[in-house]
Amino acid sequence: MEPTNFSMITSTTNAWSDNSTALPNATDWEDQLTLFRNIFPPYIFIVCALGLLGNSFVLLVFLAQKDRLTVPDIYLGNLALADFGLLVVLPFWAMTIRRHYVWRYGEAMCKIVSSSINVNLYTSIYIIAMVSVDRYLALVQTMRARWLRRTLYAKVICVVMWLWGVFISTPILVYTTVINNPYAGTPMCELVYGRTWRLADQIAFSVLGFALPVVVIVFCSGAVIRALNRRRTVCSDQGSDRKPTTLVFAVTTLFLVCWAPFHVFNFLNVLNELVYGTQLGHAFNILHLVAVCMAFLNSLLNPVLYVFFGQYFWKKVSSLFRKPKHHHRRGCDRSV
């Protein structure tokens, strides 16, 4: 039985506890397990502390805007909110690992933490997909899809994305509970799935939470790159197209780099269990844990991208300290 399964993202860490007494050289593995408990929680705390500061700053910038928010502002603001929500609940998981998987926060928090992780993960990837779709509409289907790029529609889409994240995470909310560890006699937060449902959940997480959105992202990004290469200086303000697009590409690339290894390992683990009926070995678990660390790092690095790739973002920051202008230029799309 797995000791603490907050969501599919945490399933790898449970293998450490499960296998600590199943090895021929259990002492060496217990030493590695102790090292993991000493290193992984502090890493999560550092990522959460810095990530919460960065995402709070991004959210404050967007919320305090004097000018009307554009469509990219709405999507990137909701992405920062999803990152913030994920980082808020991760310390509960880290503390539980530190305490040898003993859950001290009650059943309600067990359900909230478990489902919140999934809600924010699903919402993040779908918002990033919608950001890519928005760039596609803005730069490839500029005239035909202009009416689709309204801030009202963007807000409605974000609400739908959040509701979808809640809906698809409902099984975790329902089936996660606090049970008694039969070996240690201590409470643990457990997702009480059978093997079939667990595999189905992992497959759904990789397909719905990564593969399908990535197909959309790759298609839209490829079309945008081709469109930018074909375009010539039609409008003197064309640079306003590139500024948010550069930031969007940076955020999208970072997401793929951080999350692709985790989903590759997750797919290999599921495939091995379906074909051979066993889980992969401990070396695989260690690599999978490194992939988990990279995945969580994404929520910290997104605000960093706004700083280093964010000429567009820093214009938003500077606008907070200038007087609002009541005129606008004609001839170029200012809603990019």
NORUR-V842151 format. One record per residue. PHI is phi in whole degrees, 0 to 359 (NA if undefined). PSI is psi in whole degrees, -180 to 180 (999 if undefined). OMEGA is omega in degrees with one decimal (999 if undefined). Layout:
PHI;PSI;OMEGA + PHI;PSI;OMEGA
//
This chain:
NA;137;-177.1 + 277;132;-170.3 + 286;-37;179.9 + 214;106;-175.7 + 240;82;-177.2 + 292;-33;177.8 + 189;-177;179.4 + 299;-28;-177.8 + 291;-23;-176.9 + 260;-2;-172.4 + 296;-29;-178.0 + 294;-40;-177.5 + 295;-26;-179.6 + 292;-27;-179.6 + 297;-29;178.3 + 299;-46;-178.7 + 289;-40;-178.6 + 299;-38;-171.1 + 262;4;-173.1 + 294;-23;-179.7 + 245;8;-174.8 + 258;1;-176.5 + 265;152;174.1 + 301;-38;178.0 + 251;73;-173.6 + 293;-28;-178.9 + 296;-45;178.8 + 298;-41;-179.3 + 291;-36;177.1 + 295;-36;175.6 + 297;-41;177.4 + 294;-39;178.1 + 297;-41;177.2 + 296;-41;177.9 + 298;-42;178.0 + 299;-45;-179.9 + 295;-27;-179.8 + 277;-27;-174.6 + 260;-45;-171.2 + 295;-47;178.9 + 301;-46;176.6 + 300;-37;177.1 + 300;-46;179.5 + 298;-42;-179.7 + 297;-41;179.5 + 294;-46;179.0 + 300;-43;-178.4 + 293;-45;-178.1 + 299;-50;-179.3 + 291;-40;-179.6 + 294;-39;178.2 + 295;-39;177.0 + 297;-48;-178.1 + 295;-46;-179.1 + 289;-31;174.3 + 297;-42;178.4 + 298;-45;179.6 + 298;-45;-179.8 + 297;-41;179.5 + 296;-39;179.2 + 298;-47;-178.8 + 291;-39;-178.4 + 289;-29;-176.7 + 268;7;-177.4 + 300;134;174.8 + 279;-35;177.4 + 279;163;178.1 + 293;135;179.3 + 294;140;174.9 + 272;174;179.3 + 298;-47;176.3 + 300;-36;178.0 + 302;-44;-177.0 + 296;-45;-179.4 + 292;-46;-178.9 + 293;-34;175.7 + 295;-41;177.6 + 291;-31;174.8 + 295;-42;176.4 + 297;-37;178.2 + 294;-41;178.0 + 295;-42;176.6 + 298;-42;179.1 + 299;-46;-179.4 + 297;-37;177.9 + 293;-44;-176.8 + 291;-25;179.2 + 294;-38;-173.5 + 266;-17;-177.6 + 299;-35;179.4 + 302;-30;176.7 + 297;-41;178.1 + 294;-44;-178.7 + 298;-43;179.8 + 295;-35;179.0 + 293;-40;175.4 + 297;-43;179.9 + 299;-34;-178.9 + 268;28;178.7 + 61;41;175.5 + 67;23;175.7 + 272;124;-177.6 + 267;123;-174.3 + 245;12;-168.8 + 246;7;176.0 + 88;166;-174.5 + 289;-38;-179.4 + 300;-47;179.2 + 292;-32;176.0 + 302;-47;179.2 + 292;-42;-177.1 + 295;-47;-178.8 + 296;-46;-177.9 + 299;-50;-177.2 + 287;-33;-179.9 + 297;-39;177.6 + 302;-49;-178.8 + 293;-42;-179.9 + 303;-48;-177.0 + 288;-33;177.1 + 293;-48;179.1 + 296;-43;-178.6 + 297;-40;-179.5 + 301;-51;-175.1 + 293;-38;180.0 + 288;-33;175.4 + 292;-40;176.7 + 298;-39;176.5 + 298;-41;179.7 + 291;-33;174.7 + 299;-43;178.0 + 295;-40;176.5 + 298;-41;179.3 + 297;-42;177.0 + 297;-37;177.7 + 297;-45;179.2 + 294;-38;-176.2 + 287;-34;-170.4 + 246;-17;180.0 + 251;-47;179.2 + 255;50;-167.9 + 304;-52;-174.5 + 274;-44;-175.2 + 293;-32;-175.7 + 251;15;-176.9 + 301;-38;-177.4 + 292;-21;179.2 + 284;-21;-173.8 + 267;60;176.7 + 256;146;-177.9 + 297;-32;178.2 + 298;-44;179.1 + 296;-40;179.5 + 298;-41;178.6 + 295;-43;178.9 + 297;-43;179.8 + 298;-41;179.2 + 296;-40;176.9 + 298;-43;179.0 + 297;-41;179.3 + 298;-42;178.0 + 294;-42;178.9 + 295;-38;176.9 + 296;-42;177.7 + 299;-41;177.7 + 295;-44;-178.0 + 298;-48;-175.2 + 288;-17;177.7 + 264;2;-179.0 + 302;-42;177.9 + 302;-37;178.2 + 293;-40;177.5 + 297;-38;-176.0 + 283;-44;-169.9 + 264;-2;174.9 + 272;133;-177.9 + 207;168;176.1 + 266;123;178.5 + 234;171;-179.6 + 269;127;176.9 + 293;116;-175.2 + 293;-17;-177.7 + 267;-39;-175.5 + 252;-13;-179.0 + 72;23;-178.1 + 246;155;179.1 + 287;144;175.4 + 217;148;179.5 + 272;115;-168.9 + 231;136;169.9 + 271;106;-170.6 + 273;68;173.0 + 264;149;165.8 + 282;174;-176.4 + 300;-44;-177.8 + 298;-47;180.0 + 293;-35;179.5 + 295;-44;178.3 + 295;-40;178.8 + 297;-39;179.2 + 294;-41;178.5 + 295;-41;178.4 + 295;-45;178.9 + 299;-39;-179.9 + 297;-41;-179.5 + 285;-37;-177.6 + 281;-57;-177.2 + 284;-32;-175.9 + 266;0;179.3 + 211;-59;-170.6 + 300;-53;-178.0 + 296;-47;175.8 + 300;-36;179.9 + 294;-37;176.0 + 301;-45;178.3 + 297;-45;-178.6 + 298;-45;-178.3 + 295;-44;179.6 + 298;-49;-177.3 + 293;-42;-179.2 + 295;-41;177.6 + 298;-43;179.0 + 294;-38;179.0 + 294;-43;179.4 + 298;-43;178.2 + 296;-39;-179.6 + 294;-41;179.0 + 293;-35;178.1 + 291;-32;-179.3 + 280;-27;-171.7 + 288;145;172.4 + 245;178;-177.2 + 286;90;177.2 + 271;-32;-179.1 + 228;138;-178.0 + 296;-17;-178.0 + 256;24;-178.4 + 302;-27;179.1 + 302;-25;177.4 + 293;-23;172.4 + 290;-43;-171.4 + 284;-31;-175.2 + 298;-56;177.3 + 293;-31;-179.8 + 295;-42;177.3 + 300;-44;179.1 + 296;-42;179.5 + 297;-44;178.1 + 298;-39;179.3 + 296;-45;179.4 + 297;-43;-179.2 + 294;-45;179.4 + 298;-43;178.6 + 300;-42;179.2 + 300;-46;-178.8 + 295;-42;-179.6 + 297;-42;-176.6 + 285;-37;-171.1 + 261;-24;-178.1 + 303;-45;179.5 + 301;-42;180.0 + 299;-46;-177.0 + 289;-31;174.3 + 297;-47;178.6 + 295;-40;178.6 + 298;-43;178.6 + 296;-44;179.9 + 297;-39;179.8 + 295;-45;179.2 + 294;-44;-179.9 + 299;-43;179.5 + 297;-41;-178.8 + 290;-36;178.7 + 290;-39;-175.5 + 278;-46;-173.4 + 254;-12;179.2 + 73;15;179.8 + 229;165;174.0 + 264;153;-179.2 + 290;168;-170.2 + 283;-173;-172.4 + 286;-32;175.6 + 298;-40;176.3 + 298;-42;179.4 + 299;-40;179.8 + 296;-46;178.4 + 296;-37;179.0 + 295;-37;177.7 + 294;-37;174.5 + 299;-40;177.8 + 295;-38;176.1 + 299;-43;178.0 + 299;-42;177.8 + 296;-39;-178.0 + 297;-46;-179.5 + 291;-26;179.3 + 296;-24;-179.8 + 303;-40;-178.3 + 291;-24;175.5 + 279;-39;-171.6 + 279;-21;178.8 + 304;-49;177.2 + 297;-30;177.2 + 296;-37;177.6 + 297;-38;179.4 + 300;-31;-178.8 + 282;-47;-171.8 + 272;-27;177.4 + 250;9;-164.2 + 254;52;169.9 + 303;-39;175.7 + 298;-43;-178.9 + 291;-41;-178.4 + 291;-24;171.5 + 295;-33;175.5 + 294;-41;179.5 + 295;-46;-178.4 + 295;-28;-179.5 + 293;-20;178.4 + 291;-21;-173.9 + 248;12;176.4 + 241;161;178.6 + 287;141;-179.5 + 295;141;177.1 + 260;141;-175.1 + 254;8;177.3 + 242;160;176.8 + 216;156;-179.9 + 278;150;177.3 + 263;162;170.0 + 98;-14;179.5 + 230;152;177.8 + 283;116;-177.6 + 266;3;-175.1 + 261;16;-177.9 + 287;999;999
//
